[in-house]
Amino acid sequence: MAKVADRVFLDTNVLLAATDEGRDEHTRALAILNDWPADGIALYASGQVLREYLCVATREIVDNGLGLARADAVANVVAFRDRLSSLDENGKVVDQLLDLLANIDCRGKQAHDANVVATMLVHGVETLVTANEGDFKRFAEHIRITPL
């Protein structure tokens, strides 16, 4: 495998795909979590990503969730944290978020995507791994997007 980057930020959907065996990206997501660190690729996420994971993982299947028990979802986050580092969402991230929102058309839930990008920029992580490439195209001049 060619090295994607030395440091990558994982979008919430990577963690969800690693959990949900029914997703097309399941095997790839597991490879990212299990193999990339051994290849020298540092994995990052943020509190936002982990919260989003917990929300979707514990939401009922009929409501587009995974339907996991709370304890299982929490155990998964503990396991993810063994493989990735969490980036702080501090005042600099808020400043960067506001700058992005002032200059790039983002509305509603798209502010969550902007916050991911702001977190990456403040911490110097240039590559995002996501299954939702389209959601991040508006930020392409700031980050590199790698499909899951």
C-alpha positions in Angstrom: 0.0 0.0 0.0 1.3 3.5 -0.9 1.4 5.7 2.1 -1.6 8.1 2.2 0.1 10.6 4.5 1.9 10.6 7.8 -1.0 11.9 9.7 -4.7 11.5 8.9 -8.0 12.6 10.5 -10.8 10.0 10.5 -14.3 11.2 9.9 -17.1 9.7 12.0 -18.2 7.5 9.1 -14.9 5.6 9.2 -15.5 4.5 12.8 -19.1 3.6 12.0 -18.0 1.6 9.0 -15.5 -0.3 11.1 -18.3 -1.2 13.5 -21.1 -2.0 11.0 -20.2 -5.3 9.1 -23.1 -4.5 6.7 -21.4 -1.4 5.2 -19.5 -1.7 2.0 -16.6 0.1 3.5 -16.3 -2.2 6.6 -13.2 -4.1 5.5 -11.4 -0.9 4.4 -12.3 0.9 7.7 -10.9 -2.0 9.7 -7.7 -2.0 7.7 -7.3 1.8 8.3 -7.7 1.3 12.1 -5.7 -1.9 12.3 -3.0 -1.6 9.7 -2.2 2.0 9.0 -0.6 2.7 12.4 1.8 -0.2 11.8 2.7 1.5 8.5 3.6 4.7 10.3 0.4 6.6 9.7 -0.8 8.5 12.8 -4.7 8.5 13.1 -6.6 11.4 14.6 -10.1 12.3 15.5 -11.7 14.9 17.8 -14.3 14.9 20.6 -16.9 15.9 18.0 -16.2 12.7 15.9 -16.4 10.5 19.0 -19.7 12.2 20.1 -21.1 11.8 16.7 -20.1 8.1 16.7 -21.8 7.6 20.0 -25.0 9.3 18.8 -25.3 7.2 15.7 -24.1 3.9 17.2 -26.7 4.1 20.0 -29.5 5.4 17.9 -32.1 2.8 16.9 -31.7 1.1 13.5 -35.1 2.3 12.4 -33.8 5.9 13.0 -30.7 5.3 10.8 -28.5 4.2 13.7 -26.6 1.1 14.6 -28.8 0.1 17.5 -25.8 -0.7 19.8 -26.2 -0.9 23.5 -24.6 2.1 25.3 -22.0 -0.1 26.9 -20.9 -1.6 23.6 -20.7 1.8 21.9 -18.6 3.2 24.8 -16.3 0.1 24.7 -15.9 0.7 20.9 -14.8 4.3 21.6 -12.3 3.1 24.2 -10.9 0.7 21.6 -10.8 3.4 18.9 -8.9 5.7 21.3 -6.2 2.9 21.6 -5.6 3.4 17.9 -6.0 7.1 17.4 -5.2 10.4 19.1 -7.9 12.9 20.0 -7.3 16.5 18.9 -8.4 19.2 21.3 -11.2 21.6 20.2 -9.8 24.8 21.8 -10.2 28.5 21.2 -7.9 28.4 18.2 -10.3 25.8 16.6 -13.2 28.2 17.3 -11.4 31.1 15.7 -10.5 28.9 12.6 -14.1 27.7 12.4 -15.4 31.2 12.4 -12.9 32.1 9.7 -14.0 29.2 7.5 -17.7 30.0 8.0 -17.0 33.7 7.1 -15.4 32.6 3.8 -17.0 29.4 2.7 -20.7 28.8 2.2 -21.7 26.5 5.0 -25.2 26.2 6.5 -26.9 24.1 9.1 -25.3 20.7 9.7 -22.4 21.7 7.4 -21.0 23.6 10.3 -20.0 20.2 11.8 -17.9 19.5 8.7 -16.4 23.0 9.0 -15.5 22.2 12.6 -13.7 19.0 11.5 -11.7 21.0 9.0 -10.9 23.8 11.5 -9.7 21.2 14.0 -7.5 19.6 11.4 -6.0 23.0 10.3 -5.2 24.1 13.8 -3.4 20.9 14.6 -1.6 20.6 11.2 -3.4 17.5 10.0 -3.8 17.9 6.2 -5.6 14.7 5.2 -9.2 13.6 5.9 -10.4 10.1 5.4 -14.1 10.1 4.8 -17.0 8.2 3.0 -18.6 11.6 2.4 -16.2 13.2 0.0 -18.9 15.5 -1.3 -19.5 17.1 2.1 -15.9 18.3 2.2 -15.3 19.4 -1.4 -16.0 23.0 -0.4 -12.8 22.8 1.8 -10.6 21.2 -0.9 -8.2 24.2 -1.0 -7.5 23.6 2.7 -7.3 19.9 3.1 -6.7 16.7 1.1 -9.6 14.3 1.0 -9.0 10.6 0.9 -12.0 8.4 0.2 -12.8 5.6 2.6 
